[in-house]
Amino acid sequence: MASLSERLFAGFQYCLPHHPLSRLVGRLAESEHPAVKDWLIRQFIAHYRVDMAEAEQPDPAAYPNFNAFFTRSLREGARPVAEREDAVLCPADGVISQIGSIRGGRLLQAKGRYFSVGELLGGDGPRESQFATGSFATVYLSPRDYHRLHMPVAGRLRQMIHVPGRLFSVNAGTARAVPNLFARNERVAAIFDTEAGPMALVLVGAIIVASIETVWHGVVTPPTAKDVSLWDYSNDSIFLDRGAEMGRFRLGSTIIVLFGNDAVHWDPSLTEATPVRMGSALGSSSAG
Protein backbone atom coordinates (compact mmCIF):
# COMPACT_ATOMS: atom_id res chain seq x y z
CA MET A 1 0.00 0.00 0.00
CA ALA A 2 1.37 3.40 -1.00
CA SER A 3 1.97 5.94 1.77
CA LEU A 4 0.40 9.40 1.72
CA SER A 5 3.67 10.97 0.57
CA GLU A 6 3.97 8.42 -2.25
CA ARG A 7 0.41 9.11 -3.38
CA LEU A 8 1.05 12.86 -3.31
CA PHE A 9 4.26 12.47 -5.33
CA ALA A 10 2.45 10.29 -7.86
CA GLY A 11 -0.39 12.82 -8.09
CA PHE A 12 2.13 15.59 -8.77
CA GLN A 13 3.64 13.54 -11.59
CA TYR A 14 0.28 13.27 -13.37
CA CYS A 15 0.43 17.06 -13.85
CA LEU A 16 3.94 17.19 -15.29
CA PRO A 17 4.64 17.54 -19.04
CA HIS A 18 6.63 14.30 -19.11
CA HIS A 19 8.04 14.32 -22.63
CA PRO A 20 8.82 18.07 -22.97
CA LEU A 21 10.58 17.93 -19.60
CA SER A 22 12.57 14.87 -20.65
CA ARG A 23 13.56 16.48 -23.97
CA LEU A 24 14.72 19.61 -22.12
CA VAL A 25 16.87 17.55 -19.77
CA GLY A 26 18.14 15.59 -22.76
CA ARG A 27 19.37 18.76 -24.49
CA LEU A 28 21.13 19.87 -21.31
CA ALA A 29 22.74 16.45 -20.95
CA GLU A 30 24.11 16.73 -24.51
CA SER A 31 25.79 20.10 -23.89
CA GLU A 32 29.52 20.02 -24.56
CA HIS A 33 30.21 23.41 -23.00
CA PRO A 34 32.96 22.68 -20.45
CA ALA A 35 31.47 24.85 -17.71
CA VAL A 36 28.05 23.22 -18.09
CA LYS A 37 28.97 19.55 -18.52
CA ASP A 38 31.80 19.58 -15.95
CA TRP A 39 29.57 21.19 -13.31
CA LEU A 40 26.75 18.72 -13.99
CA ILE A 41 29.07 15.72 -13.79
CA ARG A 42 30.83 16.88 -10.61
CA GLN A 43 27.53 17.63 -8.86
CA PHE A 44 26.10 14.28 -9.89
CA ILE A 45 29.14 12.32 -8.68
CA ALA A 46 29.11 14.12 -5.33
CA HIS A 47 25.35 13.84 -4.76
CA TYR A 48 25.01 10.15 -5.70
CA ARG A 49 28.48 9.08 -4.52
CA VAL A 50 29.39 7.53 -7.85
CA ASP A 51 32.44 5.26 -7.72
CA MET A 52 34.56 6.52 -10.60
CA ALA A 53 37.28 3.99 -9.81
CA GLU A 54 35.11 1.42 -11.62
CA ALA A 55 34.94 3.48 -14.81
CA GLU A 56 37.12 2.78 -17.82
CA GLN A 57 37.69 6.55 -17.88
CA PRO A 58 37.90 7.72 -14.24
CA ASP A 59 38.51 11.41 -15.06
CA PRO A 60 35.13 13.23 -15.01
CA ALA A 61 36.45 16.08 -17.15
CA ALA A 62 37.36 13.69 -19.98
CA TYR A 63 33.72 13.05 -20.92
CA PRO A 64 32.42 15.22 -23.81
CA ASN A 65 28.99 15.65 -22.20
CA PHE A 66 26.86 14.43 -19.32
CA ASN A 67 25.27 11.63 -21.35
CA ALA A 68 28.68 10.19 -22.20
CA PHE A 69 29.50 10.16 -18.49
CA PHE A 70 26.16 8.67 -17.52
CA THR A 71 26.45 5.80 -20.01
CA ARG A 72 30.16 5.30 -19.23
CA SER A 73 31.80 1.93 -19.76
CA LEU A 74 33.48 0.12 -16.88
CA ARG A 75 37.06 -1.02 -16.58
CA GLU A 76 37.78 -4.62 -17.52
CA GLY A 77 36.90 -7.00 -14.72
CA ALA A 78 34.64 -4.56 -12.86
CA ARG A 79 31.62 -6.82 -13.48
CA PRO A 80 32.69 -10.47 -13.54
CA VAL A 81 30.15 -12.74 -15.18
CA ALA A 82 28.86 -15.80 -13.29
CA GLU A 83 30.87 -18.78 -14.51
CA ARG A 84 28.17 -21.46 -14.44
CA GLU A 85 27.04 -22.14 -17.98
CA ASP A 86 23.41 -22.44 -16.90
CA ALA A 87 23.44 -19.15 -14.96
CA VAL A 88 20.89 -16.54 -16.02
CA LEU A 89 22.75 -13.25 -15.62
CA CYS A 90 21.43 -10.07 -14.10
CA PRO A 91 21.14 -7.61 -17.02
CA ALA A 92 21.96 -4.48 -15.01
CA ASP A 93 23.18 -2.93 -11.79
CA GLY A 94 20.36 -1.97 -9.44
CA VAL A 95 17.92 -3.55 -7.02
CA ILE A 96 15.27 -6.19 -7.52
CA SER A 97 11.91 -4.45 -7.79
CA GLN A 98 10.01 -7.74 -8.10
CA ILE A 99 10.90 -11.27 -9.16
CA GLY A 100 8.76 -14.37 -9.55
CA SER A 101 6.25 -16.16 -11.75
CA ILE A 102 3.91 -14.95 -14.48
CA ARG A 103 0.45 -16.36 -13.82
CA GLY A 104 -2.46 -15.93 -16.18
CA GLY A 105 -0.46 -13.37 -18.16
CA ARG A 106 -0.04 -11.09 -15.14
CA LEU A 107 3.07 -9.83 -13.34
CA LEU A 108 3.46 -8.34 -9.89
CA GLN A 109 4.29 -4.61 -9.93
CA ALA A 110 4.11 -4.00 -6.18
CA LYS A 111 2.16 -5.46 -3.30
CA GLY A 112 -1.50 -5.54 -4.38
CA ARG A 113 -0.76 -4.23 -7.89
CA TYR A 114 -0.45 -6.32 -11.06
CA PHE A 115 -0.18 -5.59 -14.77
CA SER A 116 -0.51 -7.72 -17.89
CA VAL A 117 2.13 -9.08 -20.24
CA GLY A 118 -0.10 -8.11 -23.17
CA GLU A 119 -0.15 -4.45 -22.15
CA LEU A 120 3.58 -4.48 -21.44
CA LEU A 121 4.44 -5.84 -24.91
CA GLY A 122 2.10 -3.57 -26.84
CA GLY A 123 -1.13 -5.54 -26.93
CA ASP A 124 -0.20 -8.26 -29.43
CA GLY A 125 -1.74 -11.70 -28.80
CA PRO A 126 1.04 -13.95 -30.19
CA ARG A 127 3.72 -12.04 -28.27
CA GLU A 128 1.69 -12.22 -25.08
CA SER A 129 0.98 -15.95 -25.40
CA GLN A 130 4.70 -16.81 -25.23
CA PHE A 131 4.84 -15.39 -21.71
CA ALA A 132 1.32 -16.07 -20.42
CA THR A 133 2.96 -18.36 -17.91
CA GLY A 134 6.62 -18.17 -17.07
CA SER A 135 9.08 -16.11 -15.04
CA PHE A 136 9.92 -12.44 -14.73
CA ALA A 137 12.47 -10.26 -12.98
CA THR A 138 12.22 -6.48 -12.68
CA VAL A 139 15.45 -4.56 -11.96
CA TYR A 140 15.37 -0.89 -11.00
CA LEU A 141 18.43 1.18 -11.86
CA SER A 142 19.09 4.13 -9.56
CA PRO A 143 20.86 7.25 -10.86
CA ARG A 144 24.22 6.16 -9.41
CA ASP A 145 24.21 2.77 -11.14
CA TYR A 146 26.02 1.59 -14.26
CA HIS A 147 23.48 2.15 -17.04
CA ARG A 148 24.45 -0.24 -19.78
CA LEU A 149 22.22 -3.29 -20.16
CA HIS A 150 23.45 -6.80 -20.92
CA MET A 151 22.14 -10.16 -22.07
CA PRO A 152 21.02 -12.60 -19.35
CA VAL A 153 21.55 -15.50 -21.79
CA ALA A 154 22.73 -15.71 -25.39
CA GLY A 155 20.04 -15.11 -27.98
CA ARG A 156 19.09 -14.25 -31.53
CA LEU A 157 17.02 -11.10 -31.95
CA ARG A 158 13.60 -11.71 -33.46
CA GLN A 159 11.62 -8.49 -32.90
CA MET A 160 11.81 -5.07 -31.33
CA ILE A 161 8.72 -3.12 -30.28
CA HIS A 162 8.46 0.53 -29.26
CA VAL A 163 5.35 1.34 -27.22
CA PRO A 164 4.68 5.05 -26.63
CA GLY A 165 3.41 6.17 -23.25
CA ARG A 166 3.91 8.39 -20.22
CA LEU A 167 7.16 8.83 -18.30
CA PHE A 168 6.36 8.44 -14.62
CA SER A 169 9.15 7.82 -12.16
CA VAL A 170 9.78 4.09 -11.73
CA ASN A 171 11.03 4.12 -8.15
CA ALA A 172 9.47 1.86 -5.53
CA GLY A 173 7.13 4.52 -4.17
CA THR A 174 5.67 5.33 -7.56
CA ALA A 175 5.32 1.61 -8.33
CA ARG A 176 3.16 1.30 -5.23
CA ALA A 177 1.06 4.33 -6.14
CA VAL A 178 0.53 4.31 -9.93
CA PRO A 179 -1.56 1.46 -11.42
CA ASN A 180 -0.06 -0.37 -14.45
CA LEU A 181 3.08 1.75 -14.15
CA PHE A 182 5.39 -0.33 -16.35
CA ALA A 183 2.66 -0.94 -18.94
CA ARG A 184 1.82 2.78 -18.91
CA ASN A 185 5.30 4.26 -19.41
CA GLU A 186 7.03 4.46 -22.78
CA ARG A 187 9.09 1.33 -23.37
CA VAL A 188 11.13 -0.74 -25.81
CA ALA A 189 10.78 -4.54 -25.84
CA ALA A 190 13.28 -6.83 -27.56
CA ILE A 191 12.25 -10.46 -28.17
CA PHE A 192 15.05 -13.03 -28.47
CA ASP A 193 15.11 -16.73 -29.29
CA THR A 194 17.38 -18.53 -26.83
CA GLU A 195 18.24 -22.08 -25.78
CA ALA A 196 15.79 -21.52 -22.91
CA GLY A 197 13.02 -20.51 -25.32
CA PRO A 198 11.72 -17.00 -25.95
CA MET A 199 13.10 -14.16 -23.83
CA ALA A 200 11.88 -10.56 -23.71
CA LEU A 201 13.93 -7.67 -22.40
CA VAL A 202 11.68 -4.68 -21.75
CA LEU A 203 13.43 -1.34 -21.29
CA VAL A 204 11.02 0.97 -19.47
CA GLY A 205 11.37 4.73 -19.79
CA ALA A 206 10.94 7.13 -16.87
CA ILE A 207 10.75 10.81 -16.06
CA ILE A 208 13.70 12.74 -17.54
CA VAL A 209 15.07 9.65 -19.30
CA ALA A 210 16.47 11.34 -22.39
CA SER A 211 16.45 8.22 -24.54
CA ILE A 212 16.53 4.43 -24.73
CA GLU A 213 19.13 2.87 -27.04
CA THR A 214 19.98 -0.58 -28.34
CA VAL A 215 23.31 -1.66 -29.81
CA TRP A 216 21.75 -2.73 -33.12
CA HIS A 217 19.49 0.31 -33.66
CA GLY A 218 20.81 3.26 -31.68
CA VAL A 219 18.22 5.61 -30.16
CA VAL A 220 14.82 3.89 -30.38
CA THR A 221 12.43 6.21 -28.59
CA PRO A 222 10.94 8.58 -31.21
CA PRO A 223 9.95 11.86 -29.51
CA THR A 224 6.56 12.17 -31.23
CA ALA A 225 5.50 8.57 -31.88
CA LYS A 226 1.85 7.89 -31.04
CA ASP A 227 1.47 4.30 -32.24
CA VAL A 228 3.24 1.03 -31.47
CA SER A 229 6.21 0.47 -33.82
CA LEU A 230 7.53 -2.97 -34.74
CA TRP A 231 10.87 -4.01 -36.25
CA ASP A 232 11.26 -7.56 -37.57
CA TYR A 233 14.79 -8.95 -37.32
CA SER A 234 13.98 -12.59 -38.04
CA ASN A 235 16.09 -12.52 -41.23
CA ASP A 236 18.93 -10.33 -39.93
CA SER A 237 20.97 -12.85 -37.89
CA ILE A 238 21.62 -10.48 -34.97
CA PHE A 239 23.04 -12.74 -32.27
CA LEU A 240 24.24 -11.47 -28.88
CA ASP A 241 26.30 -13.59 -26.52
CA ARG A 242 25.50 -14.07 -22.86
CA GLY A 243 26.75 -10.99 -21.00
CA ALA A 244 27.05 -8.86 -24.15
CA GLU A 245 25.81 -5.28 -24.05
CA MET A 246 22.36 -4.92 -25.64
CA GLY A 247 21.31 -1.38 -24.76
CA ARG A 248 21.52 1.56 -22.41
CA PHE A 249 19.48 4.23 -20.66
CA ARG A 250 20.32 7.90 -20.77
CA LEU A 251 19.28 8.53 -17.15
CA GLY A 252 17.92 5.83 -14.89
CA SER A 253 15.00 3.49 -15.30
CA THR A 254 13.94 -0.18 -15.16
CA ILE A 255 14.49 -3.35 -17.18
CA ILE A 256 12.08 -6.30 -17.06
CA VAL A 257 13.19 -9.80 -18.10
CA LEU A 258 10.56 -12.30 -19.26
CA PHE A 259 10.96 -16.04 -19.90
CA GLY A 260 8.42 -18.67 -20.88
CA ASN A 261 7.05 -21.51 -18.80
CA ASP A 262 9.64 -23.63 -16.90
CA ALA A 263 12.52 -21.93 -18.70
CA VAL A 264 14.37 -20.58 -15.66
CA HIS A 265 14.48 -21.01 -11.90
CA TRP A 266 15.20 -17.87 -9.89
CA ASP A 267 17.54 -17.86 -6.91
CA PRO A 268 15.16 -18.00 -3.90
CA SER A 269 17.38 -15.57 -1.95
CA LEU A 270 16.47 -12.77 -4.38
CA THR A 271 13.53 -10.76 -3.08
CA GLU A 272 12.17 -7.23 -3.36
CA ALA A 273 14.86 -4.57 -2.71
CA THR A 274 17.80 -7.03 -3.01
CA PRO A 275 20.82 -5.19 -4.49
CA VAL A 276 22.14 -6.82 -7.68
CA ARG A 277 24.99 -6.27 -10.10
CA MET A 278 25.24 -6.87 -13.79
CA GLY A 279 26.73 -10.31 -14.45
CA SER A 280 25.69 -11.91 -11.17
CA ALA A 281 23.41 -14.95 -11.35
CA LEU A 282 19.68 -14.33 -10.99
CA GLY A 283 19.03 -18.05 -11.29
CA SER A 284 19.56 -20.94 -13.65
CA SER A 285 18.26 -21.95 -17.05
CA SER A 286 16.42 -25.22 -17.50
CA ALA A 287 18.31 -25.62 -20.77
CA GLY A 288 21.67 -25.60 -18.96
NUDRENDREN-185059 format. One record per residue (C-alpha): x, y, z; residue in one letter; residue number from 1. Coordinates in steps of 0.02 Angstrom, whole numbers, padded with zeros to 5 digits. Each point is the difference from the previous one (the first is absolute). Layout:
N
((X,Y,Z),'a',NUM),
...
***
This chain:
288
((00000,00000,00000),'m',1),
((00068,00170,-00050),'a',2),
((00031,00127,00138),'s',3),
((-00079,00173,-00002),'l',4),
((00163,00079,-00057),'s',5),
((00015,-00128,-00141),'e',6),
((-00177,00034,-00057),'r',7),
((00031,00188,00003),'l',8),
((00161,-00020,-00100),'f',9),
((-00091,-00108,-00127),'a',10),
((-00141,00126,-00011),'g',11),
((00126,00138,-00034),'f',12),
((00075,-00102,-00142),'q',13),
((-00168,-00013,-00089),'y',14),
((00007,00189,-00023),'c',15),
((00176,00006,-00072),'l',16),
((00035,00018,-00188),'p',17),
((00099,-00162,-00004),'h',18),
((00071,00001,-00175),'h',19),
((00039,00187,-00017),'p',20),
((00088,-00007,00168),'l',21),
((00100,-00152,-00052),'s',22),
((00049,00080,-00166),'r',23),
((00058,00157,00092),'l',24),
((00108,-00103,00117),'v',25),
((00063,-00099,-00149),'g',26),
((00062,00159,-00086),'r',27),
((00087,00056,00158),'l',28),
((00081,-00171,00019),'a',29),
((00069,00013,-00178),'e',30),
((00083,00169,00031),'s',31),
((00187,-00004,-00034),'e',32),
((00035,00170,00078),'h',33),
((00137,-00037,00127),'p',34),
((-00075,00109,00137),'a',35),
((-00171,-00082,-00019),'v',36),
((00047,-00183,-00021),'k',37),
((00141,00001,00129),'d',38),
((-00112,00080,00131),'w',39),
((-00141,-00123,-00033),'l',40),
((00116,-00150,00009),'i',41),
((00088,00058,00159),'r',42),
((-00164,00037,00088),'q',43),
((-00072,-00167,-00052),'f',44),
((00152,-00098,00061),'i',45),
((-00001,00090,00168),'a',46),
((-00188,-00014,00028),'h',47),
((-00018,-00184,-00047),'y',48),
((00174,-00054,00059),'r',49),
((00046,-00078,-00167),'v',50),
((00152,-00113,00007),'d',51),
((00106,00063,-00144),'m',52),
((00136,-00127,00040),'a',53),
((-00109,-00128,-00091),'e',54),
((-00008,00103,-00159),'a',55),
((00109,-00035,-00151),'e',56),
((00028,00189,-00003),'q',57),
((00011,00058,00182),'p',58),
((00031,00185,-00041),'d',59),
((-00170,00091,00002),'p',60),
((00066,00142,-00106),'a',61),
((00046,-00120,-00142),'a',62),
((-00182,-00031,-00047),'y',63),
((-00065,00108,-00145),'p',64),
((-00171,00021,00081),'n',65),
((-00107,-00061,00144),'f',66),
((-00079,-00140,-00101),'n',67),
((00170,-00072,-00043),'a',68),
((00041,-00001,00186),'f',69),
((-00167,-00075,00048),'f',70),
((00015,-00143,-00124),'t',71),
((00185,-00025,00038),'r',72),
((00082,-00168,-00026),'s',73),
((00084,-00091,00144),'l',74),
((00179,-00057,00015),'r',75),
((00036,-00180,-00047),'e',76),
((-00044,-00119,00140),'g',77),
((-00113,00122,00093),'a',78),
((-00151,-00113,-00031),'r',79),
((00053,-00182,-00003),'p',80),
((-00127,-00114,-00082),'v',81),
((-00064,-00153,00095),'a',82),
((00100,-00149,-00062),'e',83),
((-00135,-00134,00004),'r',84),
((-00056,-00034,-00177),'e',85),
((-00181,-00015,00054),'d',86),
((00001,00164,00097),'a',87),
((-00127,00131,-00053),'v',88),
((00092,00165,00020),'l',89),
((-00066,00158,00076),'c',90),
((-00014,00123,-00146),'p',91),
((00041,00157,00100),'a',92),
((00061,00077,00161),'d',93),
((-00141,00048,00118),'g',94),
((-00122,-00079,00121),'v',95),
((-00133,-00132,-00025),'i',96),
((-00167,00087,-00013),'s',97),
((-00096,-00164,-00016),'q',98),
((00045,-00177,-00053),'i',99),
((-00107,-00154,-00020),'g',100),
((-00126,-00090,-00109),'s',101),
((-00116,00060,-00137),'i',102),
((-00174,-00070,00033),'r',103),
((-00145,00022,-00118),'g',104),
((00100,00127,-00099),'g',105),
((00021,00115,00151),'r',106),
((00155,00063,00090),'l',107),
((00020,00074,00173),'l',108),
((00042,00186,-00002),'q',109),
((-00009,00031,00187),'a',110),
((-00098,-00073,00144),'k',111),
((-00183,-00004,-00054),'g',112),
((00037,00066,-00176),'r',113),
((00016,-00105,-00158),'y',114),
((00013,00036,-00186),'f',115),
((-00017,-00106,-00156),'s',116),
((00132,-00068,-00117),'v',117),
((-00111,00048,-00146),'g',118),
((-00002,00183,00050),'e',119),
((00186,-00001,00036),'l',120),
((00043,-00068,-00173),'l',121),
((-00117,00113,-00097),'g',122),
((-00162,-00098,-00004),'g',123),
((00047,-00136,-00125),'d',124),
((-00077,-00172,00031),'g',125),
((00139,-00113,-00069),'p',126),
((00134,00096,00096),'r',127),
((-00101,-00009,00159),'e',128),
((-00036,-00187,-00016),'s',129),
((00186,-00042,00008),'q',130),
((00007,00070,00176),'f',131),
((-00176,-00034,00065),'a',132),
((00082,-00114,00126),'t',133),
((00183,00010,00041),'g',134),
((00123,00102,00102),'s',135),
((00042,00184,00015),'f',136),
((00128,00109,00088),'a',137),
((-00013,00189,00015),'t',138),
((00161,00096,00036),'v',139),
((-00004,00184,00048),'y',140),
((00154,00103,-00043),'l',141),
((00033,00148,00115),'s',142),
((00088,00156,-00065),'p',143),
((00168,-00055,00073),'r',144),
((00000,-00170,-00087),'d',145),
((00090,-00059,-00156),'y',146),
((-00127,00029,-00139),'h',147),
((00049,-00120,-00137),'r',148),
((-00112,-00152,-00019),'l',149),
((00062,-00176,-00038),'h',150),
((-00066,-00168,-00058),'m',151),
((-00056,-00122,00137),'p',152),
((00026,-00145,-00123),'v',153),
((00060,-00010,-00179),'a',154),
((-00135,00029,-00130),'g',155),
((-00048,00043,-00178),'r',156),
((-00103,00158,-00021),'l',157),
((-00171,-00031,-00075),'r',158),
((-00099,00161,00028),'q',159),
((00009,00172,00079),'m',160),
((-00154,00097,00052),'i',161),
((-00013,00183,00051),'h',162),
((-00155,00040,00102),'v',163),
((-00034,00186,00029),'p',164),
((-00063,00055,00170),'g',165),
((00024,00112,00151),'r',166),
((00163,00022,00096),'l',167),
((-00040,-00020,00184),'f',168),
((00140,-00031,00123),'s',169),
((00031,-00187,00022),'v',170),
((00063,00002,00179),'n',171),
((-00079,-00113,00131),'a',172),
((-00116,00133,00068),'g',173),
((-00074,00040,-00170),'t',174),
((-00017,-00186,-00038),'a',175),
((-00108,-00015,00155),'r',176),
((-00105,00152,-00046),'a',177),
((-00027,-00001,-00190),'v',178),
((-00104,-00143,-00074),'p',179),
((00075,-00092,-00151),'n',180),
((00157,00107,00014),'l',181),
((00115,-00105,-00109),'f',182),
((-00136,-00030,-00130),'a',183),
((-00042,00186,00001),'r',184),
((00174,00074,-00025),'n',185),
((00087,00010,-00168),'e',186),
((00103,-00156,-00029),'r',187),
((00101,-00104,-00123),'v',188),
((-00017,-00190,-00001),'a',189),
((00125,-00115,-00086),'a',190),
((-00051,-00181,-00031),'i',191),
((00139,-00128,-00014),'f',192),
((00003,-00186,-00042),'d',193),
((00114,-00089,00124),'t',194),
((00043,-00178,00052),'e',195),
((-00123,00028,00143),'a',196),
((-00138,00050,-00120),'g',197),
((-00065,00176,-00032),'p',198),
((00069,00142,00106),'m',199),
((-00061,00180,00006),'a',200),
((00102,00144,00066),'l',201),
((-00112,00150,00032),'v',202),
((00088,00167,00024),'l',203),
((-00121,00115,00091),'v',204),
((00017,00189,-00016),'g',205),
((-00021,00119,00146),'a',206),
((-00009,00184,00040),'i',207),
((00147,00097,-00074),'i',208),
((00068,-00154,-00088),'v',209),
((00071,00084,-00154),'a',210),
((-00002,-00156,-00108),'s',211),
((00004,-00190,-00009),'i',212),
((00130,-00077,-00116),'e',213),
((00043,-00173,-00065),'t',214),
((00166,-00054,-00073),'v',215),
((-00078,-00053,-00166),'w',216),
((-00113,00151,-00027),'h',217),
((00066,00148,00099),'g',218),
((-00129,00118,00076),'v',219),
((-00170,-00087,-00011),'v',220),
((-00120,00117,00090),'t',221),
((-00074,00118,-00132),'p',222),
((-00049,00164,00085),'p',223),
((-00170,00016,-00085),'t',224),
((-00053,-00180,-00033),'a',225),
((-00183,-00034,00042),'k',226),
((-00019,-00180,-00060),'d',227),
((00089,-00163,00038),'v',228),
((00148,-00029,-00117),'s',229),
((00067,-00172,-00046),'l',230),
((00166,-00051,-00076),'w',231),
((00020,-00178,-00065),'d',232),
((00177,-00070,00012),'y',233),
((-00041,-00181,-00036),'s',234),
((00105,00003,-00159),'n',235),
((00143,00110,00065),'d',236),
((00101,-00127,00102),'s',237),
((00033,00119,00145),'i',238),
((00071,-00113,00136),'f',239),
((00060,00064,00169),'l',240),
((00103,-00106,00118),'d',241),
((-00040,-00025,00183),'r',242),
((00062,00154,00093),'g',243),
((00016,00107,-00157),'a',244),
((-00062,00179,00005),'e',245),
((-00173,00018,-00080),'m',246),
((-00052,00177,00044),'g',247),
((00010,00147,00118),'r',248),
((-00102,00134,00087),'f',249),
((00042,00183,-00006),'r',250),
((-00052,00032,00181),'l',251),
((-00068,-00135,00114),'g',252),
((-00146,-00118,-00021),'s',253),
((-00053,-00183,00007),'t',254),
((00028,-00159,-00101),'i',255),
((-00121,-00147,00006),'i',256),
((00056,-00175,-00052),'v',257),
((-00132,-00125,-00058),'l',258),
((00020,-00187,-00032),'f',259),
((-00127,-00132,-00049),'g',260),
((-00069,-00142,00104),'n',261),
((00130,-00105,00095),'d',262),
((00144,00085,-00090),'a',263),
((00092,00067,00152),'v',264),
((00006,-00022,00188),'h',265),
((00036,00158,00101),'w',266),
((00117,00000,00149),'d',267),
((-00119,-00007,00150),'p',268),
((00111,00121,00098),'s',269),
((-00046,00140,-00122),'l',270),
((-00147,00101,00065),'t',271),
((-00068,00177,-00014),'e',272),
((00135,00133,00033),'a',273),
((00147,-00124,-00016),'t',274),
((00151,00093,-00074),'p',275),
((00066,-00082,-00159),'v',276),
((00142,00028,-00121),'r',277),
((00013,-00031,-00185),'m',278),
((00074,-00172,-00033),'g',279),
((-00051,-00079,00165),'s',280),
((-00115,-00152,-00009),'a',281),
((-00186,00030,00017),'l',282),
((-00033,-00185,-00014),'g',283),
((00027,-00145,-00119),'s',284),
((-00065,-00051,-00169),'s',285),
((-00092,-00163,-00023),'s',286),
((00095,-00020,-00163),'a',287),
((00167,00001,00090),'g',288),
***
